[in-house]
Amino acid sequence: MVPASRRHFSRSRLLTRLALIASTALLAACSTTVPDPLLIPPAASEMTSEPAMIAVPAPADQAAALKAFFEAYDQAELASSPISKAYRGIKDDDYGKLDEFSDAAEIRNRELDQRTAEMMAAQFSRASLSPDDQLSYDLLLYRNQRSASIFPYRHYRYVFDQMNGAQATIPAFLINIHRVESEADAQAYISRIRSSAAYIDGAIAESKEREKLGVLPPRWVFPQVLEQSRNLISGAPFSAGADNGVFADFKSKIGKLDIPAERKAALIAEAREALSGSMGPAYRRLISTLEDQQKRAGTQDGIWRFDNGAEMYRALLGYYTTTDLTPDQVHELGLAQVARIHGEMNAIKDRVGFKGTLREFFAHIRDGDQFYYPNTPAGKQKYIDESRKAQAQVAAQLPRYFGRLPKTELLIKPVEPFREKNAGKAFYNDPPPDGSRPGIYYVNLYDMKNMPSVEVEALFCHEGIPGHHLQGALLSELPEGAVPPFRQFSGYTATDEGWGLYAEKLCKEMGLYQDPYRDFGRLQLELHRAIRLVVDSGLHHKRWSREQAINYVEDNSADAKGGIVKAIERYIVYPGQATAYMVGKLKIEELRAKAKAALGARYDDRGFHDTVLLAGSMPLDMLEKRVAEWVARTRG
């Protein structure tokens, strides 16, 4: 982790200092330690007057310099993102601040990536680096190329949508991420409530700029975002009734502090004023803007409708899948995977003795009350309990499949009421490196008809263990410096979500899904990911309507109508992302099969899985190379 006491310089100063990292570290190479480049005084630029020492560094010196360079890059990124610092568990002078929401900030971020890549290529010889440093070198170059590939289309993303819109960012962040362990932390919380006005106003301004380019979400998005926004300023202190979610969270966190009662009362009064005077008016401005924009929103759904929509979609597919698959190839892959999974589902249908077609079996699962827990507090608790039961079963099997196991606790929690109606069915929040927060698996229990009991084990395996919690916790627990921060704290959807989908099936080897209906639930979740390939490319490339996509899913799965609609609406506002799950899973399965074939009796799942997970997330072609190198070393 990055120590909380580390100084965080402005982005402009750090851009300048990045250029000095390699030369300064190399000049100090005779020392046993390399000076922290972030603490080098500005005059250090005068120290680069011995080019011979810089031009031909020894490999060990290159390694020290490169490590310092990556650390400075991380600090430069963090300097512009107090939110990212908080996710990492960092408390410093920015703990009461929020990120800037503006196009200017996006441009600065892109400039940082570009200039960092250029500086690294100019300062370091890849050929003289160790294999692991070469991987870091390659990943940073790829990271820059990846961000460059979608940067021209940044104005065509929606600022406000029902899935990841700016309207929900700050309340979710305050409730789930901002820790209050002291009175100073409480003041920082209040400061962030006040700063939410500038964040929301920045988002409003950017939304208006994008509208000038014809970029508005489809009309059906607006009622959902308006409902979320109104909910976020309902309840005390905005209106009569129970406390607003943020206010209730603040009171709860303050209540646990060991400070005098009068100080707690004063802090609560300050929070009330900040909510009423800053956050409330900002959300009312947002609601007014959304109501106005809704009048001009269109009914077409895919990004093909934008002038550069075709190019944007191809870029997004490359960004998320880390491959060069075309939209048509993605579509055909999806159709093939749907057919394969239907075949496996038919086998289970026959095994349980169901007389009828697969579509009739889908209806049997979809409409049968026995496949859902009641939409009551007891039914929702039953879902949590069954998830915890799966957690215990998998935890007992982990040592057979993984060499390194996570130490960080995993909590299972329902999604909070303020966002449950429009949130996805399940997701995971990583723990910070300092262990101050557990990993959290969120399940959305708003409507139990969207959470069939047959899927409870597979969904846990994806989001919990051996899925995202094992994946995220292992990375957060790596010793400081084991990999550069940009590798430890960033990800690639194809690898990360591919792992989650792979983990669902791995649980079958671990002994889960003994009930054939639960194995059907596993296949149902896998079918979701195959269908995504079809409908995502259908919506954004083949110009399908929202209704066409909904009908396709209804015809080919056992999903309830409410879950189908929510999923299709996600793919519409989040183009390309959902295609990466199946693409990544198929690649990981392919690599495992190749490793088994190559190594025979020498193959060990623990070695394979540690190879996939412990170097951090990476593009699929780099992962393939890494596994091939592990196979070669193991074979000897």
Secondary structure by P-SEA (a helix, b strand, c coil): ccccccccccaaaaaaaaaaaaaaaaaaccccccccccccccccccccccaaaaacccaaaaaaaaaaaaaaaaaaaacccaaaaaaaccccccccbbbbbcaaaaaaaaaaaaaaaaaaaaccccccccaaaaaaaaaaaaaaaaaaaccccccccccccccccccaaaaaaaacccccccaaaaaaaaaaaaaaaaaaaaaaaaaaaaaaacccccaaaaaaaaaaaaaaacccccccccccaaaaaaaaaaaaccccaaaaaaaaaaaaaaaaccaaaaaaaaaaaaaaaaaacccccccccccaaaaaaaaaaaaaccccccaaaaaaaaaaaaaaaaaaaaaaaaaacccccaaaaaaaaaccccccccccaaaaaaaaaaaaaaaaaaaaaccccccccccbbbbbbcccccccccccccbbbbbcccccccbbbbbbccccccccccaaaaaaaacccccaaaaaaaaaacccccccccccccccaaaaaaaaaaaaaaaaaacccccaaaaaaaaaaaaaaaaaaaaaaaaccccccaaaaaaaaaacccccaaaaaaaaaaaaaccccccaaaaaaaaaaaaaaaaaaaccccccaaaaaaaacccccccaaaaaaaaaaaaaaaac
